Every structure is written in structure tokens, then in C-alpha cells.
């Protein structure tokens, strides 16, 4: 990775961590927003999509959760964490 990309990844990870905190506080809409910001900065990270999918599940926005799951699977077809989350579908 070049220096610019490392900076973007670092910023995106901070946003992901903020999203994780909001998710743990059951602030699902706010968590989705943080994960979305992280995805905008660095869209190649399966974790950001997976975490946002989880926030969508918690807020009962199942269609959006499925879209994120499909996007995550493009980056990591065998992502076990995602598979576990979507066994209900």
C-alpha cells in the first residue's frame, strides 16, 4: 500500500471503530452512517460491509443487509462471519 492508501485505511478503521461503539449502544442508524463513511473512504474491506449488514439487521432493514452481504462476498467469498449472520435468511 502506498502512504495515501494507508492514511485512508487508518481513517476508515477509526470510523469502523466508532460504528462498532454505536452498534454496541444500539444506535443502529448512527452505526450504519459510520460504516458507510468507512466504506466511502476504503470500499475494499469486507469487515465494513459485514458490520454495516449487522447494523441493518439490528434495525430490521433486511433488504439493505442482504445487499451488503452480497457486496462483502464479492471481496471474500468464504467469509465465515458473514455466513453465520445470514443463516436466518
C-alpha positions in Angstrom: 0.0 0.0 0.0 1.2 3.5 -0.7 1.1 6.1 2.0 -2.1 7.7 0.8 -3.9 4.4 1.0 -2.6 3.7 4.5 -4.0 7.0 5.6 -7.4 6.2 4.1 -7.4 2.8 5.7 -6.5 4.3 9.1 -9.3 6.8 8.9 -11.7 4.2 7.7 -10.8 1.9 10.7 -11.4 4.8 13.1 -14.9 5.2 11.6 -15.4 1.4 11.8 -14.5 1.5 15.5 -16.9 4.4 16.1 -19.6 2.4 14.3 -18.8 -0.6 16.5 -19.3 1.5 19.6 -22.6 2.9 18.3 -23.7 -0.6 17.4 -23.0 -1.8 21.0 -25.0 1.1 22.2 -27.9 0.0 20.0 -27.7 3.2 17.9 -28.1 1.4 14.7 -28.8 4.3 12.3 -25.8 6.1 13.6 -23.7 3.0 13.3 -24.8 2.5 9.7 -23.7 6.1 8.9 -20.2 5.4 10.4 -19.8 2.2 8.4 -21.0 4.0 5.3 -18.3 6.7 5.8 -15.7 3.9 6.2 -16.9 2.3 3.0 -16.7 5.6 1.1 -13.1 6.0 2.2 -12.0 2.4 1.6 -14.6 0.2 -0.2 -12.4 -2.9 -0.4 -12.8 -4.0 3.2 -15.2 -6.9 3.8 -15.5 -6.1 7.5 -17.1 -2.7 6.9 -19.8 -4.3 4.8 -20.3 -7.1 7.3 -20.6 -4.7 10.2 -23.0 -2.5 8.3 -25.0 -5.5 7.4 -25.2 -6.4 11.1 -26.4 -2.8 11.9 -29.0 -3.2 9.1 -30.2 -6.5 10.6 -30.5 -4.9 14.1 -32.5 -2.1 12.6 -34.7 -4.6 10.7 -33.6 -3.3 7.3 -33.1 -6.7 5.9 -33.0 -5.8 2.2 -30.1 -3.5 2.8 -28.4 -6.1 4.9 -28.6 -8.6 2.1 -27.2 -6.1 -0.3 -24.2 -5.5 2.0 -23.8 -9.3 2.4 -23.6 -9.7 -1.3 -21.1 -6.9 -1.6 -19.0 -8.4 1.2 -19.0 -11.8 -0.5 -17.5 -10.2 -3.7 -14.4 -9.4 -1.7 -14.3 -12.6 0.4 -16.5 -15.4 -0.9 -15.7 -17.6 2.1 -16.2 -15.0 4.9 -17.4 -17.3 7.7 -18.6 -14.4 9.9 -21.0 -13.2 7.2 -22.3 -16.7 6.6 -23.1 -17.1 10.3 -25.0 -13.8 10.3 -27.2 -14.7 7.4 -28.1 -18.3 8.3 -31.5 -16.8 9.3 -32.2 -16.0 5.6 
